[in-house]
Amino acid sequence: LYEAAEIDRAGPFYTFFRITLPLVAPILMIAIIFRTMEAFKTFDHAYILSTQPTTELIAIRLYKMAFLEWQTGMSSAFAYIVLIVVVAITNIYVKYLNKAKAR
């Protein structure tokens, strides 16, 4: 493919966006999905490094709700909402990947 693009005098940007990126798109989407899920699970680093309220992540807020404020029902509901958001983002990624595959 790269040789054909070179013969057709395709530029580097065209080669990247029309050949390279579609070939690595499935692996890139999987990496993005895993990174998104990991971002929502980040807890220990932020909790250990800073206890300031300015660095309150979703996971830290869930922890405080469940174990410091003893609002276990509310924290469980909030955790389900976070799960729904992660699943929705993952579905958007997968739909985009399927759309890119169809092209």
C-alpha positions as CSV (number, residue, x, y, z in Angstrom):
1,L,0.0,0.0,0.0
2,Y,2.8,2.4,0.9
3,E,4.5,1.7,-2.4
4,A,1.3,2.4,-4.3
5,A,0.9,5.6,-2.5
6,E,4.4,6.6,-3.2
7,I,3.9,5.9,-6.9
8,D,0.7,8.0,-6.9
9,R,2.8,10.7,-5.2
10,A,0.6,10.8,-2.1
11,G,1.9,13.2,0.6
12,P,2.8,12.1,4.1
13,F,-0.5,13.4,5.6
14,Y,-2.6,11.6,3.0
15,T,-0.6,8.4,3.5
16,F,-1.0,8.6,7.3
17,F,-4.7,9.4,7.4
18,R,-5.7,7.1,4.5
19,I,-3.4,4.1,5.0
20,T,-1.7,4.0,8.4
21,L,-4.5,5.2,10.6
22,P,-7.1,2.8,9.2
23,L,-4.8,-0.1,9.6
24,V,-4.0,0.6,13.3
25,A,-7.6,1.9,14.2
26,P,-8.8,-1.4,15.8
27,I,-5.8,-1.6,18.1
28,L,-6.0,2.1,18.8
29,M,-9.7,1.9,19.8
30,I,-9.0,-1.0,22.1
31,A,-6.2,1.0,23.8
32,I,-8.5,4.0,24.1
33,I,-11.3,1.9,25.6
34,F,-8.9,0.4,28.2
35,R,-7.4,3.8,29.0
36,T,-10.9,5.3,29.5
37,M,-11.9,2.5,31.9
38,E,-8.6,2.9,33.8
39,A,-9.2,6.7,34.1
40,F,-12.4,6.1,35.9
41,K,-10.8,3.6,38.3
42,T,-7.9,5.9,39.3
43,F,-8.0,6.1,43.0
44,D,-4.9,5.1,44.9
45,H,-2.4,7.6,43.3
46,A,-4.6,10.6,43.9
47,Y,-5.7,9.5,47.4
48,I,-2.1,8.9,48.6
49,L,-0.6,12.0,47.0
50,S,-3.2,14.5,48.0
51,T,-6.1,14.7,50.4
52,Q,-7.1,18.1,49.3
53,P,-10.7,18.6,48.0
54,T,-9.4,20.2,44.8
55,T,-8.2,16.8,43.6
56,E,-11.4,14.9,44.3
57,L,-11.8,12.3,41.6
58,I,-14.9,10.2,41.0
59,A,-13.4,7.2,42.8
60,I,-12.4,9.3,45.8
61,R,-15.9,10.8,46.0
62,L,-17.3,7.3,46.0
63,Y,-14.9,6.2,48.7
64,K,-15.8,9.2,50.9
65,M,-19.5,8.7,50.4
66,A,-19.3,5.0,51.2
67,F,-16.8,4.9,54.1
68,L,-16.5,8.4,55.6
69,E,-20.1,9.6,55.3
70,W,-21.7,6.1,55.5
71,Q,-24.0,6.8,52.5
72,T,-23.6,3.3,51.1
73,G,-26.9,3.4,49.1
74,M,-26.0,6.7,47.5
75,S,-22.4,5.6,46.7
76,S,-23.7,2.4,45.1
77,A,-26.1,4.3,42.9
78,F,-23.3,6.7,42.0
79,A,-21.1,3.8,41.1
80,Y,-23.8,2.4,38.8
81,I,-24.1,5.8,37.1
82,V,-20.3,5.8,36.6
83,L,-20.6,2.3,35.1
84,I,-23.3,3.4,32.7
85,V,-21.2,6.3,31.6
86,V,-18.2,4.0,30.9
87,V,-20.3,1.6,29.0
88,A,-21.8,4.5,27.0
89,I,-18.4,5.8,26.1
90,T,-17.2,2.3,25.2
91,N,-20.3,1.9,22.9
92,I,-19.5,5.2,21.2
93,Y,-15.9,4.0,20.6
94,V,-17.1,0.7,19.2
95,K,-19.6,2.3,16.8
96,Y,-17.0,4.7,15.6
97,L,-14.6,1.7,15.0
98,N,-17.3,-0.2,13.1
99,K,-18.0,2.9,11.0
100,A,-14.3,3.3,10.2
101,K,-14.0,-0.4,9.3
102,A,-16.9,-0.1,6.9
103,R,-15.1,2.6,4.9
